[in-house]
Amino acid sequence: MQPIRRRHRGFPLLCLSAALLAAATLLPGAAVAEGVTPSEARRLRDEVKDMFYHAFDGYMKYAFPLDELRPLSCQGEDSLGGYALTLIDSLDTLALLGDKEKFGAAVEWVGKNVRFDINKTVSVFETNIRILGGLLSAHLIASDYATGMRIQSYDDQLLHLAADLAQRLLPAFDTPTGIPFGSVNLMYGVDENESKITSTAGGGTLTLEFGILSRLTNNTVFERVTKKSVRGIWSRRSKLNLVGAHINVFTGEWTQKDAGIGTSIDSFYEYLLKAYLLFGDEEYLYIFQEAYKAAMHYLHHDPWYVEVNMNSGATVWPLFNSLQAFWPGLQVLAGDVDPAIRTHAAFFSVWKKYGFTPEGFNLATSTVQNGQRSYPLRPELIESTYWLFKATRDHRYLDVGRDILASLQYGARCPCGYCHISDVETHKQDDHMESFFLAETVKYLWLLFDLAAGPDNIVENGPYRYIFSTEGHLLPVTPEIALVDEHCSYFGAFCHGSADHGYGASASSTKHQNGNYTQLDDIQSPSGHYSTSNVLFTTGGYIKGVCPGLTHAQKLGISYSDEEDNFIDQTSESREHHGESAVESSIQDQSSSIILISHPVASQHDEALESGSGSQDHANIVVTSDSDSTSRDNTVGSLGANTEELMEDIEGTSGQDKR
């Protein structure tokens, strides 16, 4: 069950500019850390590796097979389901480090000993990202010779476990909206007293893992229920294209209407873009583009982000919370690098102030938010640091990584692992270590320094491009996963197919007698499509034509609430601007690790299709049009005048730690 946050009092918009500018004074001045050399990068990479094994070996010695380690008391605890959570979450990190012996032993133990037919009520969200994602990632590595980590005796045991687990999660999706309950019992299904309120992230962060499972098992039900959940959330967006934080899965009513990019919403945005990058399904790209434009228009007060009312856009909560720190990394994947650089610098300034990022930092008072003083070893800032270095090769991000590593070693290391920090101002340690510390925090830090030292890992040098799940699990863009629905072998081919086809002869899932299993074969994929004289091509299983005057949703045969009103208003303008000629489409290069979408504020989807349909083979970056930003109201717009002055202050964010 997802916790419901308290509603906070509104924050006057007139005070926002002053508050954000006051928060900007946190950014350090001219002090810049000495640049990290390649030899030092290798030393730091090895130090991070030692960090991993200090925590992993502590878990295996003192906590295994319980879920998580208590690193101060050197004991274990069951926190999720009692099935060796930390080991499963760490599997692909072992593979990334090239530890074939421990990876093989761990895979063998999990395959023989982990079972999910247990009377445990678990979080659908956490079980999906940590357990299901961990099993699938390790399976794809252990079963493939090309990874260099193939286990000879491996016979798809982890895949079978993943399929069994996902089947036990399916009852949660049996709701009128298609948005799943927050929790489910692995043996008996959804309890009759289970809360009908779930978070947006809880309903929108399932597509990658369930979609991969559908492709690996030829069972389409997993992908269909998660797509229906995403549509259920997006169809209930506001007129501003914003979504709230919590929703009733039966009525579809928003119970928490604060929109933001952090707590309870964050990975909804993340999985929209990553589902497109992994599966090539343009519906996810379309939703992401619309959601991203709205977020940048209503939530972004450069370089910070605030929470607003999803219906009015009025600011209600000027807060930086630590989960927002993933956003610059997502912007890098979307190709919107400039605002990512500024926001990352602002977020890192909070780390520099305290040595860690608190769960909440009040932008109005430039102080730690009461009740949100802890740092539970979160990875998001490190994740964005890695992506920005990968995109820019700017060595300032190595300095950032070095400072973060020093903070962790200085303040969080404890006898058997690494401890939560219960108060970022006192650095008091708490006897807990989340599994994501080994799955994400250490992984991104190691990847950062390995990339600088001369990469030697399957992510940078392996046979595939990898998409990282929100838990940091490695999901390869293999033909088996990414191209399963493609019917055209070359551009210009005329494609035949239907939108409701499966992935093979075994498209229907096996029915089970156990009361926990729910068959959802009645969920249908979109079937509407249009014939035109233009070239047709498929992406993600849909037949697409170029239909003048139609919205993107109508081209895909889908509809969202309030779409028709917008369509009627836009049709006449579209025809006056474009005439009757169709917008010509082309297939974009799917081997790209980074795509560049059109400007989030002002550009329209049709303009993006016109200006950015070509692919750049050498750079492996798909570029679309960039247009001027839409001006905001005078109060918020006044922040822009201070951008250059603010960025001069940001330049020094790699200075000495302020502990």
C-alpha positions, 0 to 999 in steps of 0.5 A, a space after each residue: 500500500 502506497 503511503 499518502 502524503 499530507 497536503 501542505 498549505 499553498 505557497 504564494 506565487 509572489 514569494 516564489 521568485 525570491 525563494 528560488 533566488 535565495 536557494 540559488 545562493 547555496 551554489 558555491 563560488 569560485 572554489 573548484 576541485 582539482 580535476 580527476 585524472 585517468 589514473 585517479 579515476 582507476 583508483 576511485 573505480 577500485 575504491 567503489 568496487 571495494 565499497 560494493 564488496 564491503 557491503 555485499 560480503 557483510 550482507 552475505 555473512 550477517 543477513 543472508 538469506 533475509 532481505 536486507 542488512 542491518 549494517 551497524 548491528 551486523 544482523 539481517 531483517 526481512 523487509 519485503 517478502 523474505 526471499 533474499 531481496 538484496 542478493 536478487 537486487 545485486 545480481 547484475 551488479 556482480 555481473 557488471 563487475 565481472 565476478 563470474 564466480 559469485 554471479 554464477 553461485 548466486 544465480 544457482 542459489 536463487 534458482 534452487 531456493 527462492 519460491 513465491 508461493 508464500 503468504 506475504 502481502 507485498 508492494 507491487 511497485 517494489 516487488 516489480 522493480 527490485 525482484 522481477 527486474 533483478 530476475 529478468 536482468 540476471 536471466 538475460 545475462 546468464 543465458 547469453 554467451 555474448 555477455 561473457 557471463 554465460 552460466 553453462 548449467 543455467 536452464 532459465 530458472 530465473 525466467 521461470 521464477 519471474 513468470 511465476 512472480 508476475 502471475 502472482 502480481 496480476 490480481 492487483 490489475 483487476 480494477 475498473 481503471 486498469 491501474 493496479 492496487 498498491 499491494 497484493 498477497 502472493 498466495 491469496 491475491 488482493 485483500 478485501 480491505 486493501 486500500 484503493 489509493 495508489 501512487 502514480 509511480 506505482 501504476 506507471 512504473 511496470 512497463 519495462 519489466 512486464 513488457 520484457 517478460 511478455 516478449 520472453 514468454 510469448 505471453 502478451 497479458 503482462 505487457 497489456 495490463 501495464 499499458 492499460 495502467 499507463 493509459 488509465 493514468 494519462 487519460 485522467 490527466 488535467 487540462 494542463 497535461 499534468 498528473 497528480 500524486 495519488 489516485 483511486 484505482 476504482 473511481 479514477 479520482 485524484 486523491 492527491 492533486 499535487 503535480 511534481 517530478 519527485 515523490 510518488 510521480 517520478 518514475 512515471 515520466 522515466 518509464 514513458 521514455 524508456 519504454 519507447 527506447 526499449 520497445 520502440 512503441 511510439 505511443 509511449 514517446 507521444 505521451 512522454 513528449 506531452 507530459 514533459 512539455 507540461 512539466 517543463 512549463 508548469 513545474 520548472 523554475 530554472 534551475 529548480 522544480 516545484 510542486 503545483 496543483 495539477 488543475 490550476 498550475 498554482 505552486 503549492 510546495 516549493 520543495 526539492 526532494 531527493 527523488 527529483 535528482 533523477 530528472 537531469 539523467 532523464 533529460 540527458 536521455 531525452 537530449 535536453 542537456 542544457 537544463 539538465 546541467 543547470 538543475 544538476 548543479 543546483 541539486 549538487 549544491 544541496 549535497 555540498 551544503 550537508 555532505 548528503 541530500 536530505 529527503 526534503 529541502 525547502 527552497 523558501 527557507 533554504 533549510 532542511 524540511 522538518 521530518 525529511 532530514 534523512 539520506 537513505 543512500 539514494 542513487 538518483 544524484 549519482 545516476 544523473 552525474 553518470 549520464 551527464 558525464 557520459 553525454 558531455 565528458 565534462 570532468 566536473 562530473 568526475 569531481 562530483 563523483 569523487 565528492 560523493 564517494 568521499 561523503 559516503 566513505 566518511 559519513 555512511 560506512 559502518 562495521 558491516 556495510 553502509 548506513 542510512 544517515 538519519 540526519 544530514 546535519 548531524 550525520 547520525 547513522 541509522 542501522 539500515 541498508 536498502 538493497 538499492 544501495 548495491 543495485 544502483 548507488 554503487 553501480 552508477 558510481 562505479 560506471 562513472 569512474 570506469 567510463 573515465 578510466 577506459 571502460 571495460 564492462 558489458 554496458 559500454 563494451 558489450 554487444 547490446 545497448 542497455 536501458 537501465 530500469 528505475 532500480 538500475 537493472 540492466 535491460 538489453 535492447 536485443 532483437 528478441 525484446 526490441 523488434 518482436 513486433 516489427 513487420 517491415 524489414 526496410 523503409 518503404 515496404 508495405 506492411 500487413 498485420 493486426 494490432 491484436 496479434 500475440 508474440 507467437 503461437 503461445 500468445 495466450 497465457 495458461 490458466 491456473 486454478 490457484 485463487 491468486 491467478 487472474 486471467 485478463 485476456 479480455 484486455 484488448 490492444 488498440 485496433 483502429 488504423 487508417 489506410 492512406 496513399 502514403 507509405 505505411 510502416 510499423 513500430 511496436 506492433 501498430 500499423 501506421 499511416 500518415 493521416 492529415 488532420 488526425 491527432 496522434 492518438 487517432 492515428 494509433 486508434 486510441 483516445 484519451 479523455 478531453 482529446 476531442 475538444 483539443 482536436 476540434 480546436 487544432 484541426 482548422 489551425 493545422 490545415 491553414 498552417 500545413 495545407 492538405 499535404 501529409 507530414 512525411 514520416 521516416 524510421 528513426 535509428 533505434 540503435 541510439 543511446 540518446 535521442 533529442 526531442 523537440 523543445 519541451 515548451 513551445 514545439 508541437 508534435 507535427 513540427 517535430 515530425 516535419 523537422 526532425 524525422 531524419 537520423 544521424 548515423 554517425 552521431 547516433 542521435 536523432 534530432 528534432 526541431 527546437 523552438 523558442 520557449 513560451 514566456 511565462 507570467 512576469 513573476 516567474 519569468 523574472 527568474 530568467 534574467 538571473 540565469 547567467 549570473 546564477 550559472 557563474 555561481 554554479 561553475 564552482 560546484 565541485 569545491 571542497 565538501 561542506 560537512 
